[in-house]
Amino acid sequence: EQRVATILCDVEGYDYNAIADMMQVSLGTVKSRMSRARSKLRDCLQSFGELLPLAYR
């Protein structure tokens, strides 16, 4: 579910409201899933510091 929300937002370019409608969940649920997904991605990329923006290294 986090992966789907992330792809719809960051790859396909949909806004959170559209994603909430597509996934039939509340806007708050989409925001929560996006936050968790980005946090997990950031954690996974820590070992590849050169891929992260300076603010996250």
C-alpha positions in Angstrom: 0.0 0.0 0.0 2.9 2.4 0.8 4.5 1.4 -2.5 1.4 2.0 -4.5 0.9 5.4 -3.0 4.5 6.4 -3.5 4.5 5.3 -7.2 1.2 7.2 -7.8 2.6 10.3 -6.2 6.3 10.4 -7.1 6.3 8.6 -10.4 2.8 9.2 -11.9 2.5 12.7 -10.5 -0.9 12.4 -8.8 -1.7 14.6 -5.8 -2.7 13.2 -2.5 -6.4 13.9 -3.0 -6.4 11.9 -6.3 -4.5 9.1 -4.7 -7.0 8.9 -1.8 -9.9 8.7 -4.3 -8.1 6.0 -6.3 -7.2 3.9 -3.3 -10.6 4.6 -1.6 -8.9 5.8 1.6 -8.9 9.1 3.5 -6.4 11.9 2.8 -4.9 11.3 6.2 -4.2 7.7 5.3 -2.4 8.7 2.1 -0.3 11.2 4.0 0.6 8.6 6.6 1.5 6.0 4.0 3.7 8.6 2.1 5.5 9.6 5.3 6.2 6.0 6.2 7.3 5.1 2.7 9.7 8.0 2.4 11.1 7.3 5.8 11.8 3.6 4.9 13.3 4.7 1.6 15.6 7.2 3.4 16.7 4.5 5.8 17.4 2.1 2.9 19.5 4.7 1.1 21.6 5.6 4.0 24.3 3.1 2.9 24.3 4.9 -0.5 25.0 8.4 0.8 26.0 9.8 -2.6 22.4 9.2 -3.8 20.8 11.3 -1.0 20.5 15.0 -1.1 23.0 16.7 1.3 20.2 17.5 3.8 19.6 13.8 4.5 23.2 12.6 4.7 
